[in-house]
Amino acid sequence: MKMQKPVGTVFSFDNSFSRSLQSFYVHSKADAAPAPKLLQFNDSLAKELGLEPSMLNSEAGSEIFSGNVIPEGAEPLAQIYAGHQFGGFSPQLGDGRALLLGEVIDILGLRRDIQLKGSGRTPFSRGGDGKATLGPVLREYLIAESMHALGVPTTRALAAVTTGEVVNREKLLPGAVLTRVASSHIRIGTFQFFAARGKTEKVRELADYAITRHYPAATSFDNPYLAFFKSVTEAQAALVAHWMSLGFIHGVMNTDNMTISGETIDYGPCAFMDNYSAQTVFSSIDTHGRYAYANQPSILSWNLARLAETLIPLVDSDKDVAIRLLTDAVQDVEHIYESQWLDAMRLKLGLWTKIPNDLELINDLLSVMEDSHADFTLVFRHLSKFLRGDSSKLRQHFNASDSFDTWSKRWLSRIKSEEIEAETHALAMDRINPIYIPRNHKVEESLYAAVEHNNMKPFSRLLEILSHPFDEVQGSEEYSRPGPQLATPYQTFCGT
């Protein structure tokens, strides 16, 4: 692989994962990209990372982000992990098409991974080519940055490059590499890999590392490993509650796709709902609806139970005691999630105080929405207009108008009980209910233009709109409108 001194010092790597967990990865290298071209670069994220954008948003940057050049201090490696995939356990997975270049300390003092995704085969590729194609790379870039703008904990996209080669899928497609940034890439499945082999001390090493990196407060507890588990449950419960409040469906909540840090990772078959339906599924491979919208909270608990199983030997030397303590913690997940979700939904309705009947009020609205096939995002956004005296936009979503009228009277009464001006409620709601989400039809339009016509303008425009999801921009109405009704349900696919 080529070395290039002028850009070598752009990154100040401090690679704690490779130093601390030497059995958890293998060194690997990217395949050569014949003609890399930088298509998209995230200047603002680069600045957050303490990088110099002008040095990376360049031809030299394309060499780094394609994997052709190893920056000084980088230690490219593929992490190993296991995972439950659609309920079935795979004892060895790992980064089959990704390389962790290393870690940097950002301007806030936070440690961040920098990873190439789609850079070629690794020892964990299991017969695959390790490559990614342009469409899925741009899709992950777009959704990840949209989630960040929406305030959801997420991995980020630093750059997208084309490699200058074609990749054979159902047809020949342009190859591409995504540069992904994360608090870490440690997953539930990382713990499962060594636990499944009975290597308790390796699980302990990983837990100690994860505590130091993500949850240092756990060390102050009498049982730090139990405190660590509880911290992970709180982070993941808050994450899934945030997904649910936005109508987001991850689509592949396997244990190898759930991070210990509580960030959203792996934007393959994910999408946002248009019309509200609790059983919405987008993933083409989720034929039984395991990861449907309404199932995400129960899958959260299921996945965390799998993490708990790996920690039994660490929590207490008496196995029965450890199981009891962890079982209690797992059983708390549902309550933690429900509290987080209820708080989020109250805010979406403009409610600042808490009363027991709020849960019924929220669920009744969702029921009316489902009966009317109402648009999830726009119903909540237009509630603020309703408070301001304009009910026209909101009512157009409901064909069961009597049911909505009955509900709206209860909601307005609840709002008035807080004795705060309606406009104050409305302003607060507009800061939490987006007007713009990655509408599926707009995402597909932008990817089609980029892949089929080498036209990045629709992608760049959509990315710009989604970077300010709460700010209604005159002349951008097409980005807020739902897509056309499809004869067959919209499907998404694993790509990157």
URGI-V284128 format. One record per run of one state. SS is the DSSP state (A for helix, B for strand, O for the rest). FROM is the first residue (numbers start at 1). TO is the last residue. Records with the same first field share a line. If there is no record, write none. Layout:
# URGI-V284128
SS->FROM-TO, FROM-TO
This chain:
# URGI-V284128
O->1-1, 3-4, 11-12, 14-15, 21-24, 28-36, 42-42, 49-52, 57-58, 67-68, 70-76, 80-82, 86-87, 91-97, 106-110, 118-118, 120-130, 150-153, 155-155, 169-171, 183-186, 196-199, 215-215, 221-223, 247-247, 250-254, 258-258, 260-263, 265-270, 273-274, 276-282, 284-292, 316-318, 349-357, 373-374, 388-391, 396-400, 417-421, 431-439, 454-456, 467-476, 480-491, 493-496
B->2-2, 13-13, 25-27, 37-41, 69-69, 77-79, 83-85, 88-90, 98-105, 111-117, 119-119, 131-133, 154-154, 156-168, 172-182, 187-187, 248-249, 259-259, 264-264, 271-272, 275-275, 283-283, 375-375, 492-492
A->5-10, 16-20, 43-48, 53-56, 59-66, 134-149, 188-195, 200-214, 216-220, 224-246, 255-257, 293-315, 319-348, 358-372, 376-387, 392-395, 401-416, 422-430, 440-453, 457-466, 477-479
